[in-house]
C-alpha cells in the first residue's frame, strides 16, 4: 500500500509535481484555492516573462504534451497559462486529481503538537491532517507526504521602512495596488502614480506607466545608488532591457517620471479622493499627492500554513534553513546561475514535508520555474530510491 501525496497549489510547480506523482504511480491530490489552475500566473497575465519557453516547460510536461511550446520566445503569463498549464491540467494523468476552490488552511501531524516527538520515527509515521476550506464548508483530509507549492504572489510585502506597514498603509489598503499594473487601459492610470520598489516587477511597472501620456510617476527606490539588478553580459535580452530602461528613467529621460533614490515611505494620509505620501529621500523629505499607489516591494509565502509543523526557517530570508544556507553560500545573484542543491537542502525537520517552488526561496528573488522543476526531479528521485512512500515496517 502506498501513501497519499498532497500537493498544495496548482501552479507550474504544483502541476509538475502532480505529473511526477502520476509517472511514479503514487496516489495524489492537488488542492487549489482558485477555480482554475495557474491563478497567480493569470494575475500577471499581461506581463511578459524575460525567460523563454525552453526555461518554462519541464521535461515531464514535454513528455506528456507532444506539442508543448518550445523555442526562445518569451511568453506572457496568459500565454503560459493557456498554452501550457491548461493543457497539462487537462491531461488524463491528472483527471479528477485537482480539487478546485479548496484552500488548505492549516496542516498538522495527526494527534501530535508541534513540540512533540521531535526527530522520532513516531512523528515520521503519523499522517498529516489538512484543514480544508471548501465550497461546502470546512473539511479535513490526510496525507503522508505534503508538497507546499502555493507560491507567493498573493502575499505581498508592505511599504514601510524595515518591512512593516507604514502608518496609514493599512487604513488606505483599498487605494494600493500590489500587483504589476495592467496598463492596457490608460485611463485607469491617469493622474499621478506613486510607485514603490526597485525589483523586476517595479521596473516593469515603471516602463509601462512611463509610456502612458496621461500619467505622471513618482518612483520611490530604497537604494541610494540602485544597480537595477544588472547582470554582466546578460543572456536574457528582456531582463537587460528592463535594466537599461530603468537606468534611462533614473537619468531623467522621461519628463513625466521622477525617480527618488534612497527613499522610503514614512506615512500615507488620505487627501479627499487622493493619497498624500510622506517620503524620506536622499534629497530630504518630500510630500507626494497621488491618485494611485503601486506597491511592488516583493512577495513572500504564507508561513502560517505550517505553523504547527517543525519547520526550520532562515532568520534572514524566511526560506527553509537548509535551502537558504545553500543559496546564500553560493556565488553570484543571477537566477540562471543558481546551484543544484540536492534533496537534503530541501528537507525540513518535519519528515515528509517540503516547501517547493517560489515559496521555498523566501525573500530571495532569484527563483526561476526551471529551479522548481529541478526540485521536483530531486524529490521524485530521492523518494523512489529510498522507497519512502512505503509505510513503515513493510
Residue pairs with C-beta under 8 A, 6 or more apart in sequence:
1 391
1 394
2 25
2 26
2 27
2 389
2 390
3 26
3 27
3 127
3 143
3 144
3 145
3 389
3 390
3 391
4 27
4 28
4 29
4 142
4 143
4 144
4 145
5 21
5 26
5 27
5 28
5 29
5 143
5 144
5 145
5 146
5 147
5 389
6 28
6 29
6 31
6 104
6 128
6 130
6 141
6 143
6 145
6 146
6 147
7 14
7 17
7 18
7 21
7 28
7 29
7 30
7 31
7 147
7 149
8 14
8 31
8 104
8 146
8 147
8 148
8 149
8 150
8 305
9 30
9 31
9 32
9 33
9 148
9 149
9 150
9 151
9 357
10 18
10 30
10 32
10 34
10 37
10 38
10 39
10 89
10 98
10 100
11 37
11 38
11 39
11 40
11 41
11 85
11 149
11 150
11 151
11 357
12 38
12 41
12 56
12 58
12 80
12 84
12 85
12 357
12 369
12 372
12 373
13 149
13 151
13 356
13 357
13 358
13 369
13 372
13 373
13 375
13 376
14 30
14 32
14 147
14 149
14 150
14 357
15 30
15 37
15 38
15 61
15 85
15 88
15 89
15 94
16 58
16 60
16 61
16 372
16 373
16 376
17 28
17 147
17 149
17 356
17 376
17 379
18 28
18 30
18 93
18 94
18 97
18 98
19 58
19 60
19 61
19 64
19 88
19 91
19 93
19 94
20 60
20 376
20 377
20 379
20 380
21 27
21 28
22 28
22 93
22 94
22 97
23 60
23 93
23 380
24 380
24 383
24 384
24 389
26 389
28 97
29 97
29 98
29 99
29 141
29 143
30 94
30 97
30 98
30 99
31 99
31 102
31 103
31 104
31 130
31 132
32 39
32 98
32 99
32 100
32 101
32 102
33 39
33 101
33 102
33 103
33 104
33 133
34 100
34 101
35 100
35 101
36 42
36 100
37 81
37 85
37 86
37 88
37 89
37 98
38 80
38 81
38 85
38 86
40 151
40 153
40 154
41 77
41 80
41 81
41 85
42 77
42 78
42 81
43 77
43 153
43 179
44 77
44 153
44 179
44 180
45 76
45 77
45 78
45 81
46 76
46 77
46 78
46 180
46 182
46 184
47 76
47 77
47 180
47 204
48 74
48 75
48 76
48 238
49 56
49 74
49 75
49 76
49 77
49 80
49 238
50 74
50 200
50 236
50 237
50 238
50 239
50 241
50 242
51 74
51 236
51 238
51 368
51 369
51 370
52 71
52 72
52 73
52 74
53 69
53 70
53 71
53 72
53 73
53 74
53 75
54 70
54 71
54 72
55 368
55 369
55 370
56 75
56 80
56 84
56 369
56 370
57 68
57 69
57 70
57 84
58 369
58 373
58 376
59 373
60 373
60 376
61 68
61 84
61 88
62 68
62 70
64 88
64 91
64 93
65 84
65 87
65 88
65 91
68 84
68 87
69 75
69 79
69 83
69 84
74 238
75 83
75 84
88 94
89 98
99 134
101 134
101 135
102 132
102 133
102 134
102 135
103 132
103 133
104 130
104 131
104 132
104 150
104 305
105 131
105 132
105 133
105 138
105 305
106 130
106 131
106 304
106 305
106 307
106 308
107 128
107 129
107 130
107 131
107 146
107 305
107 306
107 308
107 309
107 353
108 128
108 129
108 131
108 308
108 309
109 117
109 123
109 126
109 127
109 128
109 129
109 308
109 309
109 350
110 126
110 127
110 128
110 129
110 142
111 126
112 123
112 126
113 308
114 307
114 308
114 309
114 310
116 123
117 123
117 126
118 310
118 349
119 349
121 392
123 310
123 350
123 351
124 351
124 352
124 392
125 391
125 392
127 142
127 143
127 144
128 142
128 143
128 144
128 146
128 352
128 353
129 140
129 141
129 142
130 140
130 141
130 142
130 143
130 146
131 138
131 140
132 138
132 139
132 140
132 141
144 352
144 389
145 352
145 353
145 354
145 383
145 388
145 389
146 352
146 353
146 354
147 354
147 356
147 379
148 301
148 305
148 306
148 353
148 354
148 355
148 356
148 359
149 356
149 357
149 359
149 372
150 301
150 302
150 305
150 357
150 359
151 301
151 357
151 358
151 359
152 299
152 300
152 301
152 358
152 359
153 179
153 299
154 299
154 302
155 299
155 300
155 301
155 302
156 178
156 179
156 295
156 296
156 297
156 298
156 299
157 163
157 297
157 298
157 299
157 300
158 164
158 165
158 166
158 169
158 295
158 297
159 165
159 166
159 169
159 176
159 196
159 265
159 268
159 293
159 295
159 297
160 166
160 167
160 169
160 264
160 265
160 266
161 264
161 265
161 266
161 280
166 265
166 266
166 267
166 268
167 266
167 267
167 268
168 267
168 268
168 269
168 270
169 176
169 265
169 268
171 268
171 270
172 268
172 270
172 275
172 293
175 275
175 292
175 293
176 293
176 294
176 295
177 292
177 293
177 294
177 295
178 294
178 295
178 296
180 201
180 204
180 205
180 296
181 188
181 189
181 205
181 208
181 209
181 294
182 188
183 189
183 208
183 209
183 211
183 212
186 212
186 213
186 214
186 215
187 214
189 209
189 212
189 214
189 215
189 292
190 212
190 214
190 215
190 291
191 214
191 215
191 216
191 290
191 291
191 292
192 215
192 216
192 217
192 218
192 288
192 289
192 290
192 291
192 292
193 209
193 215
193 216
193 217
193 218
193 290
193 291
193 292
193 293
193 294
194 218
194 220
194 275
194 277
194 288
194 290
194 292
194 293
194 294
195 202
195 205
195 206
195 209
195 217
195 218
195 219
195 220
195 294
195 296
196 202
196 219
196 220
196 265
196 293
196 294
196 295
196 296
196 297
197 205
197 220
197 221
197 295
197 296
197 297
197 298
198 221
198 222
198 223
198 226
198 228
198 246
199 229
199 296
199 298
199 365
200 229
200 239
200 242
200 365
201 296
201 298
202 219
202 221
202 296
202 297
203 228
203 229
203 242
203 243
203 245
203 246
204 242
205 294
205 296
206 217
206 219
206 245
206 246
206 249
206 257
207 242
207 245
207 246
207 249
209 215
209 217
209 257
209 294
210 217
210 249
210 254
210 256
210 257
213 256
215 256
216 256
216 257
217 256
217 257
217 258
218 257
218 258
218 260
218 288
218 290
219 249
219 257
219 258
219 259
219 260
220 260
220 263
220 264
220 265
220 279
220 281
221 250
221 259
221 260
221 261
221 262
221 263
222 262
222 263
222 264
223 261
223 262
224 261
224 262
224 282
225 261
226 246
226 250
226 261
228 242
228 243
228 246
228 247
229 239
229 243
229 333
230 240
230 243
231 239
231 240
231 334
231 336
234 240
234 243
235 336
236 336
248 254
249 257
249 259
250 259
250 261
260 279
260 281
260 282
260 283
260 286
261 281
261 282
262 281
262 282
263 279
263 280
263 281
263 282
263 286
264 279
264 280
265 277
265 278
265 279
266 278
266 279
266 280
266 285
267 277
267 278
268 275
268 276
268 277
268 278
268 293
269 275
269 276
269 277
269 278
270 276
271 289
273 291
274 289
274 290
274 291
275 289
275 290
275 291
275 293
276 287
276 288
276 289
276 290
277 287
277 288
277 289
277 290
277 293
278 285
278 286
278 287
279 285
279 286
279 287
279 288
280 286
298 363
298 365
299 358
300 318
300 359
300 362
300 363
301 318
301 355
301 358
301 359
301 362
303 311
303 313
303 318
306 350
306 353
306 355
309 348
309 350
309 353
310 348
310 349
310 350
311 320
311 348
311 349
311 350
311 353
311 355
312 320
312 321
312 322
312 348
312 349
313 319
313 320
313 321
313 362
314 320
314 321
314 324
314 325
314 328
314 362
316 324
316 328
316 363
317 324
317 327
317 328
317 361
317 362
317 363
317 364
318 362
318 363
319 327
319 355
319 360
319 361
319 362
319 363
319 364
320 346
320 348
320 355
320 360
320 362
322 344
322 345
322 346
322 347
322 348
323 341
323 345
323 346
323 360
323 361
324 362
324 364
325 345
326 339
326 341
326 345
327 338
327 339
327 341
327 361
327 364
327 366
328 364
330 337
330 338
330 339
331 337
333 366
334 366
335 365
335 366
335 367
335 368
335 371
336 368
338 366
338 367
338 368
338 371
340 374
340 378
341 378
342 378
343 378
343 379
343 381
343 382
346 354
346 355
346 356
346 360
346 375
346 378
346 379
347 354
348 354
348 355
352 388
354 375
354 379
356 372
356 375
356 376
356 379
357 367
357 372
357 375
358 367
358 372
360 367
360 372
360 375
361 367
361 371
382 388
383 389
